Amino acid sequence: MRKGIAAAGCAAFIATTAAACGTAGNLSAGAKVQQALDRLGEQKAAALSVGFDGGEQQIWSALKGEDGFTQEDAKLLAGLDVSLSMSATKPLKDIKGNDAASVALRVSLGQGKDLVEVRSLAGKKTYLRVDLRQFMSIAEDLGTKQDKSDMKEFQQFLDAADGLPSSYKSVKDALGGKWVSVDLKAFEEFSKSMAKDSPAGSPLPDTSALDAKTQARITKALREALENNAKFADAGSKDGADHVKVTVPAGKTADALAKALEPVADQLPDGFSPADLEKVPDKDVTLDVAVKDGALSGITLDLDQFDTGDEIHGALPLTVGFASDAGTVAAPAGATPLNPQDVMGAVMQLMMGGMDA
């Protein structure tokens, strides 16, 4: 079931992008969506959030009985909220491959339950905070017996870290869920220097970004795959927003995209391969696009459309919401600089059992 959801995510990306690929020949419904997307690109800041519609009971009814899915899983998914923000000094549509933009990512389980938040300011500095104890609590509720055993050991590690000397304040802050600032280049260089005598080289993955030419190639291929296939239809109004139904042949589009990505497969993020797109069902996929006051306000996709067997038992809508009043991504207050030497020193201190303050 989880593999099916991952495939649905790929298809959701394809279907969502289809909304941006209408041509001049589309009906007024398509023009309405295109204008809303154009307006989004004209902004210097944008924010979106991703989450499941409906409550715990609807999610449980749709997924119960599959791959060990539990009521606790349903509760977790019902509260899960992922948000992404971006801001720049010029309109987002004008940002090219090497342009600097500030980005923020937050994953939470509801009000006051942030799990992780990352902010990258124009490629210069990165800020991070992670609630490790909450992650451990989730693992304890949902994990296997081995997972729970591993979490118990990690809990002991966190408890021991509380006793580190004050000179390791940055490490203690990081482990304690407080904001820290990180120089990613310094960590990468440190890791490489530690591994320079090892045949394996640096343990860090290649984090080089796709160059502008490659990005343009991928974007062009995706647009060409979708441009002549997406169909638009008015779906009425609700809660002050105009709704448009967008239909796209997901399987056909996924195949075209997979072929376009093959030449750059080795540059894609670890864990993703063009072959993953083969899991997208060969069927039409429909999504609902909401446009409010001329601006894009939401895109909803029912994951039940991707069920090729009997894994999803009813509607399971996933919504991407867009904020029209997004602010600039800014640095958090009070972040402690974290450097690799501090991390290494703290680990050695813990290994030796030296907890004297």
N, C-alpha and C positions, 0 to 999 in steps of 0.2 A: 504494500500500500504506500509506503514512504517513497519507493522508487517511482510509483505512479504519480505521486504529488510532485516529485522533482521534475518529471516529464511535463506535468501540467504547468509548472513554472516556466519551462522553456516555451511552451505553447502560448502561455499568457503573455510572454514578452513579444512573441511574434504577432499575436492578435492585437496587443496594445499598440505596437508600432504601426500596424495597419491603419490605425486611426489618423496617423500623420501622413499617409501616403495617398490621399485622394487627389484626383486629377481634375482639370477644369471641366471635364465631361460629366462629372458626378452631379446628382440632383442637388437641390438646395440643402438637403440634410447633410451631404458631404461638405458643402461649402461652409456650413455652420461650424462643423467640427474643425475644418481647416483654418478658419479665421480664429477660432479659439486657441488652436495650437500656435498659430502665428503670433498671437498676442502674448502667449506664454514665453515665446522666444525673444520677444522684445523687452522683457523684464530683465533687470540686473540681479534679481534674486528670486528664487523659487523654492517651494517646500512641498513635499509629498509624504503621505503616510500610507502604509499598507496594513490591512487587517481583515479578519473574517467578519462578514455581516452576520446578524443573528446572534443568539446567545449560546451558552454552553449546551443546552438541551438540543438545539438544532444541529450543532456540530456532532454531538454524541449520536443522534439518530442517523446522521449521514454516514458516520464512519465506524460505528460499533461493530464488533465482531471481526475486524480485519487486523491481522498482523499484531495481535495482542493489544490493540487500541483500548484504552481504559477511560473511565469517566474523568480521571485526573488529567489524562491527555487532553480531553475535550475542554476542561476548565482552563488548562494552560493556553490552548489555542484561542479560546474566547477572549482571554485578556491580553494576548500578544499584540503588540503594536510596534511597528518598525517605521521610523521616519528618516527622511533624507532631505537635507537642505543644501542649497548651493547659492553662492553670491560671487559677483565679480564687479570690476570697475566699468564694464561695458555690457551691452545686451548679451544674454546667454547664447543667442543664435550666432553671434560673432566670435564666440570662443573657438579657437582652433586647437589642434593636438598639443602644442607646446605652450599654450596660454596658461597663465596661473589663475586658478579660481579657488575659492575657499569652500570646503565641503564639510558637512557635519552628518554623522550617522548615529542614531540612537535606537536601542532596542529595549523595550520595557514590557512589564506585565500589568500595566495600569498605573494609575496615579500614585506617585511616590515610590514606584517599584522599578526604577531603571536598573537594567542588568549591565549594560555597557553603553558608553558614549565616546565617540571619537570625533575630534575636530582637527582638520588640516587647513592651515591658513596660507593660502596662495602658494603652496608647496614649500614654505619656509620652515614652519614649525608645526609639530603635531601634539595634540593634547589628548589624554586618555584617562578614563576612570572606569573601573570594573568592580562590580559587587560580587566578589568571589564567594562570600558566604551564602548569598542568595542562590548563586549557581549550584553550590553544594546542596542546598536545601531541595532544589529541584531534582538534582541527581538522586538524592536520598528517597524522594517520593516516587520517582519514575524509573530509576535505574535497576539493573540486575543485582544479584547478591554480590558479584565481583565489583560492580560499580560502587556499591555502598561500602565495601571494604576499602577500596581505593580512596573514597571520599573521607573515610575515617582517618586514614593516614595523612591525607592532605590537611584535614582539620588540625591534626597534631602539629603539622608544619606551621600553619597559620598561628596557632597558639604560641609556639616557640618564637615565631617572628615578633610577637608583641614584646618580647624581652630583649630585642636587639638594642645595642647602644644608640644613643641619640644621634650619633654621627651617621646613622643609616636611616635618617628621617624620611628621605625620598622613597626608599624601599618599603618602609613601614606604611607610608601614605598610599603607595601603589597597592599593597596587599590589603589595606584597610578601606579601599573603595573611594579614596580621595583623588582629586585631580593631580596629575603629574604631566610635565611637558617632556617630550621625547624627541631627540635628534636621530631620526631614522638612519641617516647616513653614518653617524658616529657608531651606532649599533652594528650596522653592516660591516663597516671597516674593522671594528673590534672583533667581530666574529671571524672575518677573513684572516686577521692577524693571528687569532688563536688556532686557526686551522691551516695555516700556511705550510706546515710541515706534514700535513696529512694528504695522502693521495686523493682523498675524496674532495679536497678543497673546502670551500665555505659550506656550512650546513644550511645557510639561508638559500631560499629559492631565488631564482632570477626574477627580480622585481621591475625590470625595465618595462616601461610603458610602450604600448603600440605607437609607432611613429605616425606622424600626421598622414603620410601617404597611404599607410596600411589602413588607418581608420577610415579614410575617404573611400578606399576600395571596398571595405566591408559595408559602409553606409550605402554606397551606390548599388552594391549587389542586393542588399535587403530592399531598397526602394524599388528596384527593377522587378524583384520577385513579387512584390505586393501591389505595385501601382495599378496594374490592370485587373486585379482580382477582387479587391475590396468592394463591397456593396453597402450602400447607406440607405437608411429608411427612417423617416420621422416616427418617434414612439410616444408623442404627446408630452405633456408637462406634469411635473410633480415637485412639490415643495419649492416652487419658484424657479425651477430649472427646466430647460428644454432637454428632452432625452432623444438620442439618436441611436438606432440599432445598427451596429457594424458587423458584417459577416465576411469571414475570410476563410479560404481553404487551407487549413493549418498544415496538413500533411504535405501538400504540394509546395507550399511556401517553405516549410522546414527543409525539404529535399534540396530546393534551390539554394537556400542559405548554407546548408552543409557543404555543398559543392564549392560555393564561393569562399568558405572558410578554410578549406583543405590546404591551400598554399601557405596560410599563416597559422596553421594548427599549433606549431611549436612555440608561437608567441602568445597563445591564449593562456588564461589563468590555470594553475594546476587544478586538476579535478574536473575540468571541462574539456570535452572533445566534440568535434563536429558530429561524431557518431552518436552522441547523446540525442541529437535532434531526430534520429530515426525512431525514437520512442514516441514522438508526437503522432497521435492517431490521424489516419487519412480520412478526415471528415471536416465538414464546415464547422467553424467555431464562431459563436456570436457573443458580442459584448455590448454593454450599455454605456454610452458616453453621455455624461451630464454637462450641460453648458449653462452657466448662470451669469446674467448680465454681460454676455459676450465672452466670458472667461471660462476656461476648462475647470470644472469643479470636482469631477470624479469619473472613474472608469470601473465598471463592475463586471466581473467575469465569473460565471458559474462553473466550478471545477467538475461538476457532475458530467459536463460535456466530454471530458477526457477519459471517462470510465469505459474501458473496453470489455469489462466483465461485469462483476457484481460487487465491486469494491466500495462504491459510494452509493448509499441508499437514499437518494433524495437530493434536493438543492443544497449546494455548498458554495455560496457566493463569496468571492474575494474582491475587495474594493481598494482601489488606489485613489486616495483623496488628494486634491491639489488646493493649496492655500493661496489666496489672491493677495495677501498682505504679508508675505514673507520678509523677514528682516535680514540684515547682514550677519553672516557667520562671524562671530567674534571669539576672542580668547576668553576662557573662563578665569575668574578671579582666584588668586591664591594658589595657583598651580606650582608644585615643587619640581624643579629640574631633576630628571632621573638620568643618570649616565651608566654605561655598561660596567664601569669599574665598581660602582656602588653595588650593583646586582651581584657581580662575581664575589666581592668582598663579603656581602651578607650571606651568600650561599656557603662560602668557606667557613664563616663564623658559626653558622648553624650546624654544619657538618662536624665541626670540632667541638660543638657543645658549649662554646664560650658565650654565655649570656649575661656577663657582668656589664652593668650599665656604666 
